[in-house]
Amino acid sequence: MRIHRLVLLAVLMSAVSSFAQQSTPLQNSAPQSKPPEPPVTAAQVVDRMIEREHALVKNLDGYDPVVETYLQEMRPDQQLGTVPDTDRYFWDDWT
């Protein structure tokens, strides 16, 4: 269960970072005639954070998480210490 949470956290962090790197700003479902005013009170800041979070969750609904795991088995070597012996890759569409 903990591994699933860590994987989900990693996927979300990756999605958030790629989402933040997009050059186009978030578009709300309702068109706005003027840009929003900067928040003044703590309640307005929290409301804006919640709006952004809802927009992010809506955007993430279009993505499917992918899990990729790489295992490398090591073997002892007298000259080098430990060296790679075999590699295994696992890829899964986690839906």
C-alpha positions in Angstrom: 0.0 0.0 0.0 2.8 2.4 0.8 4.5 1.7 -2.5 1.3 2.6 -4.3 1.2 5.9 -2.5 4.8 6.6 -3.3 4.2 5.8 -7.0 1.1 7.9 -7.1 3.0 10.8 -5.5 5.8 10.5 -8.0 3.3 10.4 -10.9 1.5 13.4 -9.6 4.7 15.4 -9.0 5.8 14.6 -12.5 2.5 15.6 -14.0 2.5 18.8 -11.9 6.0 19.7 -13.1 5.2 19.0 -16.7 1.9 20.9 -16.3 3.8 23.9 -14.8 6.2 24.0 -17.8 3.4 24.4 -20.3 3.5 27.8 -22.0 -0.3 28.2 -22.1 -2.1 29.3 -18.9 -4.9 27.5 -17.4 -8.3 28.1 -19.0 -11.3 28.1 -16.9 -14.5 26.6 -18.3 -16.2 30.1 -18.1 -14.6 32.8 -20.3 -13.4 35.8 -18.3 -13.6 39.3 -19.7 -10.7 40.7 -17.5 -7.8 39.1 -15.6 -8.6 38.3 -12.0 -7.5 40.9 -9.4 -4.7 39.9 -7.1 -5.9 38.4 -3.8 -6.1 40.7 -0.9 -7.3 38.5 2.0 -6.2 35.1 3.2 -9.7 33.7 2.3 -9.2 35.0 -1.3 -5.8 33.4 -1.5 -7.2 30.0 -0.3 -10.1 30.3 -2.7 -7.7 30.9 -5.6 -5.6 27.9 -4.6 -8.7 25.7 -4.5 -9.7 27.0 -8.0 -6.3 26.1 -9.3 -6.3 22.7 -7.7 -9.7 21.9 -9.2 -8.4 23.0 -12.6 -5.3 20.8 -12.2 -7.4 17.8 -11.2 -9.6 18.3 -14.2 -6.5 18.5 -16.5 -5.0 15.3 -14.9 -8.2 13.3 -15.7 -7.0 13.1 -19.3 -3.8 11.3 -18.4 -3.1 7.6 -17.5 -0.3 6.8 -15.0 2.5 4.7 -16.3 4.9 2.7 -14.0 8.4 1.8 -15.1 10.7 -0.2 -12.9 14.3 -1.1 -13.5 16.0 -3.8 -11.6 19.7 -4.5 -11.8 21.2 -7.6 -10.2 24.7 -7.3 -9.0 27.5 -10.0 -8.7 30.7 -9.8 -6.8 33.9 -9.2 -8.7 37.4 -9.6 -7.2 38.9 -6.6 -9.0 36.0 -4.2 -9.1 33.9 -5.1 -6.1 30.4 -5.5 -7.3 29.4 -5.3 -11.0 26.1 -5.5 -12.9 25.1 -9.0 -13.8 21.6 -8.8 -15.3 19.0 -6.0 -16.0 15.2 -6.3 -16.0 12.7 -3.7 -17.1 9.1 -3.7 -16.1 6.6 -1.3 -17.7 2.9 -1.1 -16.9 -0.1 1.1 -17.7 -1.4 1.6 -14.1 -5.1 2.0 -14.6 
